């Protein structure tokens, strides 16, 4: 039986682990760094709080033209996040049958759960899987909770994986476009 104290300890470890993983991503180099980006993106989808956009600043030196370098990072991250999202989707299917995780999320320090669930439900009802992709395309929005909220509502693994891949890729493109546009102005 999982206690509130053990859940608090798990939450603390995830937050601490996220910080050290972010540092690892920020210092990742070479082709092994792509593996780090994949693992980070996988974990950020279902367990770690933190920004998925951090992968864009990884100092990888892949010997590729800059457009291919950035495209490679985006694709690896999107695939990792989609894979992690499918794992979260599976967990979400189990949450439908088990209440303790939902109760823990409602009591956790992330008060965004209720709002995120509400928005996810609205997007799912109005736009289906396209709504999930759109929600995941918003930079710096805590998408882990949205992924779980949507996972509880839906049942199609393939559509969910495609939506999370497109949303994750969209988020990185929007982030690059926004910051690229800012750098052109300044």
LOZADREN-114744 format. One record per residue (C-alpha): residue number from 1; residue in three letters; x, y, z. Coordinates in nm, 3 decimals. Layout:
<atoms>
ATOM  pos  code       px       py       pz
ATOM  NUM   ALA        X        Y        Z
...
</atoms>
This chain:
<atoms>
ATOM  pos  code       px       py       pz
ATOM    1   UNK    0.000    0.000    0.000
ATOM    2   UNK    0.138    0.338   -0.101
ATOM    3   UNK    0.129    0.600    0.175
ATOM    4   UNK    0.115    0.977    0.146
ATOM    5   UNK    0.466    0.994    0.291
ATOM    6   UNK    0.608    0.760    0.028
ATOM    7   UNK    0.434    0.959   -0.247
ATOM    8   UNK    0.586    1.280   -0.109
ATOM    9   UNK    0.929    1.114   -0.111
ATOM   10   UNK    0.874    1.003   -0.471
ATOM   11   UNK    0.766    1.354   -0.574
ATOM   12   UNK    1.077    1.500   -0.406
ATOM   13   UNK    1.306    1.252   -0.584
ATOM   14   UNK    1.144    1.331   -0.919
ATOM   15   UNK    1.195    1.706   -0.872
ATOM   16   UNK    1.557    1.658   -0.764
ATOM   17   UNK    1.611    1.407   -1.046
ATOM   18   UNK    1.463    1.649   -1.297
ATOM   19   UNK    1.717    1.914   -1.198
ATOM   20   UNK    2.011    1.681   -1.242
ATOM   21   UNK    1.870    1.546   -1.570
ATOM   22   UNK    1.825    1.902   -1.698
ATOM   23   UNK    2.192    1.965   -1.618
ATOM   24   UNK    2.284    1.644   -1.800
ATOM   25   UNK    2.087    1.755   -2.107
ATOM   26   UNK    2.243    2.102   -2.096
ATOM   27   UNK    2.588    1.945   -2.102
ATOM   28   UNK    2.519    1.655   -2.342
ATOM   29   UNK    2.759    1.636   -2.634
ATOM   30   UNK    2.803    1.420   -2.940
ATOM   31   UNK    2.582    1.137   -3.056
ATOM   32   UNK    2.550    0.989   -2.704
ATOM   33   UNK    2.382    1.319   -2.619
ATOM   34   UNK    2.098    1.219   -2.850
ATOM   35   UNK    2.037    0.921   -2.623
ATOM   36   UNK    2.026    1.156   -2.325
ATOM   37   UNK    1.774    1.375   -2.508
ATOM   38   UNK    1.559    1.072   -2.586
ATOM   39   UNK    1.564    0.949   -2.225
ATOM   40   UNK    1.494    1.298   -2.086
ATOM   41   UNK    1.206    1.348   -2.329
ATOM   42   UNK    1.067    1.005   -2.243
ATOM   43   UNK    1.080    1.078   -1.871
ATOM   44   UNK    0.942    1.431   -1.900
ATOM   45   UNK    0.627    1.293   -2.061
ATOM   46   UNK    0.518    1.084   -1.767
ATOM   47   UNK    0.720    1.148   -1.454
ATOM   48   UNK    0.941    1.454   -1.443
ATOM   49   UNK    0.828    1.808   -1.388
ATOM   50   UNK    1.022    2.056   -1.593
ATOM   51   UNK    1.061    2.207   -1.936
ATOM   52   UNK    1.085    1.977   -2.234
ATOM   53   UNK    1.221    2.270   -2.437
ATOM   54   UNK    1.556    2.241   -2.257
ATOM   55   UNK    1.665    1.989   -2.522
ATOM   56   UNK    1.700    2.276   -2.769
ATOM   57   UNK    2.002    2.412   -2.581
ATOM   58   UNK    2.194    2.084   -2.565
ATOM   59   UNK    2.545    2.160   -2.694
ATOM   60   UNK    2.563    1.855   -2.919
ATOM   61   UNK    2.836    1.862   -3.180
ATOM   62   UNK    2.707    1.619   -3.440
ATOM   63   UNK    2.902    1.745   -3.738
ATOM   64   UNK    2.577    1.832   -3.917
ATOM   65   UNK    2.458    2.155   -4.074
ATOM   66   UNK    2.272    2.367   -3.818
ATOM   67   UNK    1.928    2.295   -3.970
ATOM   68   UNK    1.993    1.917   -3.964
ATOM   69   UNK    2.137    1.942   -3.614
ATOM   70   UNK    1.827    2.116   -3.476
ATOM   71   UNK    1.592    1.893   -3.675
ATOM   72   UNK    1.762    1.582   -3.536
ATOM   73   UNK    1.727    1.707   -3.179
ATOM   74   UNK    1.359    1.788   -3.237
ATOM   75   UNK    1.282    1.449   -3.392
ATOM   76   UNK    1.461    1.250   -3.123
ATOM   77   UNK    1.291    1.454   -2.852
ATOM   78   UNK    0.946    1.418   -3.012
ATOM   79   UNK    0.990    1.040   -3.051
ATOM   80   UNK    1.108    1.011   -2.689
ATOM   81   UNK    0.820    1.220   -2.563
ATOM   82   UNK    0.567    1.026   -2.770
ATOM   83   UNK    0.705    0.699   -2.631
ATOM   84   UNK    0.689    0.835   -2.277
ATOM   85   UNK    0.338    0.962   -2.344
ATOM   86   UNK    0.226    0.618   -2.456
ATOM   87   UNK    0.366    0.482   -2.131
ATOM   88   UNK    0.173    0.755   -1.946
ATOM   89   UNK   -0.131    0.664   -2.154
ATOM   90   UNK   -0.105    0.306   -2.031
ATOM   91   UNK   -0.074    0.430   -1.674
ATOM   92   UNK   -0.376    0.655   -1.736
ATOM   93   UNK   -0.576    0.355   -1.845
ATOM   94   UNK   -0.486    0.190   -1.516
ATOM   95   UNK   -0.572    0.507   -1.322
ATOM   96   UNK   -0.928    0.472   -1.449
ATOM   97   UNK   -0.942    0.161   -1.233
ATOM   98   UNK   -0.736    0.288   -0.936
ATOM   99   UNK   -0.819    0.602   -0.739
ATOM  100   UNK   -0.508    0.650   -0.518
ATOM  101   UNK   -0.298    0.812   -0.793
ATOM  102   UNK   -0.574    1.055   -0.880
ATOM  103   UNK   -0.623    1.144   -0.512
ATOM  104   UNK   -0.248    1.195   -0.476
ATOM  105   UNK   -0.235    1.425   -0.780
ATOM  106   UNK   -0.521    1.633   -0.642
ATOM  107   UNK   -0.333    1.675   -0.311
ATOM  108   UNK    0.010    1.730   -0.468
ATOM  109   UNK    0.173    2.069   -0.489
ATOM  110   UNK    0.072    2.105   -0.855
ATOM  111   UNK   -0.254    2.293   -0.821
ATOM  112   UNK   -0.273    2.307   -1.199
ATOM  113   UNK   -0.432    1.960   -1.206
ATOM  114   UNK   -0.793    2.077   -1.189
ATOM  115   UNK   -0.742    2.350   -1.447
ATOM  116   UNK   -0.540    2.123   -1.675
ATOM  117   UNK   -0.798    1.845   -1.651
ATOM  118   UNK   -1.074    2.092   -1.734
ATOM  119   UNK   -0.887    2.229   -2.037
ATOM  120   UNK   -0.790    1.880   -2.152
ATOM  121   UNK   -1.148    1.761   -2.127
ATOM  122   UNK   -1.268    2.066   -2.324
ATOM  123   UNK   -1.003    2.016   -2.592
ATOM  124   UNK   -1.075    1.644   -2.613
ATOM  125   UNK   -1.448    1.702   -2.646
ATOM  126   UNK   -1.413    1.982   -2.901
ATOM  127   UNK   -1.115    1.871   -3.107
ATOM  128   UNK   -1.030    1.512   -3.010
ATOM  129   UNK   -0.670    1.408   -3.059
ATOM  130   UNK   -0.604    1.728   -3.255
ATOM  131   UNK   -0.686    1.916   -2.935
ATOM  132   UNK   -0.423    1.718   -2.749
ATOM  133   UNK   -0.164    1.800   -3.017
ATOM  134   UNK   -0.256    2.169   -2.995
ATOM  135   UNK   -0.237    2.169   -2.614
ATOM  136   UNK    0.105    2.003   -2.625
ATOM  137   UNK    0.229    2.263   -2.874
ATOM  138   UNK    0.213    2.539   -2.612
ATOM  139   UNK    0.569    2.606   -2.492
ATOM  140   UNK    0.644    2.594   -2.120
ATOM  141   UNK    0.298    2.459   -2.035
ATOM  142   UNK    0.315    2.166   -1.789
ATOM  143   UNK    0.208    1.895   -2.029
ATOM  144   UNK    0.261    1.588   -1.809
ATOM  145   UNK   -0.066    1.648   -1.626
ATOM  146   UNK   -0.249    1.715   -1.954
ATOM  147   UNK   -0.117    1.388   -2.093
ATOM  148   UNK   -0.253    1.198   -1.794
ATOM  149   UNK   -0.584    1.383   -1.797
ATOM  150   UNK   -0.631    1.309   -2.168
ATOM  151   UNK   -0.515    0.949   -2.121
ATOM  152   UNK   -0.796    0.887   -1.877
ATOM  153   UNK   -1.050    1.009   -2.134
ATOM  154   UNK   -0.932    0.826   -2.444
ATOM  155   UNK   -0.843    0.470   -2.543
ATOM  156   UNK   -0.664    0.466   -2.880
ATOM  157   UNK   -0.289    0.416   -2.829
ATOM  158   UNK   -0.190    0.484   -3.192
ATOM  159   UNK   -0.384    0.810   -3.222
ATOM  160   UNK   -0.256    0.917   -2.882
ATOM  161   UNK    0.106    0.846   -2.988
ATOM  162   UNK    0.063    1.041   -3.313
ATOM  163   UNK   -0.100    1.335   -3.132
ATOM  164   UNK    0.174    1.350   -2.869
ATOM  165   UNK    0.448    1.323   -3.132
ATOM  166   UNK    0.297    1.606   -3.338
ATOM  167   UNK    0.229    1.816   -3.027
ATOM  168   UNK    0.582    1.766   -2.896
ATOM  169   UNK    0.735    1.852   -3.232
ATOM  170   UNK    0.499    2.149   -3.261
ATOM  171   UNK    0.606    2.276   -2.918
ATOM  172   UNK    0.972    2.271   -3.018
ATOM  173   UNK    0.897    2.441   -3.350
ATOM  174   UNK    0.694    2.714   -3.178
ATOM  175   UNK    0.973    2.763   -2.923
ATOM  176   UNK    1.241    2.789   -3.192
ATOM  177   UNK    1.020    3.020   -3.398
ATOM  178   UNK    0.948    3.244   -3.100
ATOM  179   UNK    1.306    3.269   -2.978
ATOM  180   UNK    1.440    3.285   -3.333
ATOM  181   UNK    1.203    3.574   -3.398
ATOM  182   UNK    1.314    3.748   -3.079
ATOM  183   UNK    1.681    3.708   -3.170
ATOM  184   UNK    1.612    3.862   -3.513
ATOM  185   UNK    1.452    4.163   -3.344
ATOM  186   UNK    1.732    4.216   -3.093
</atoms>
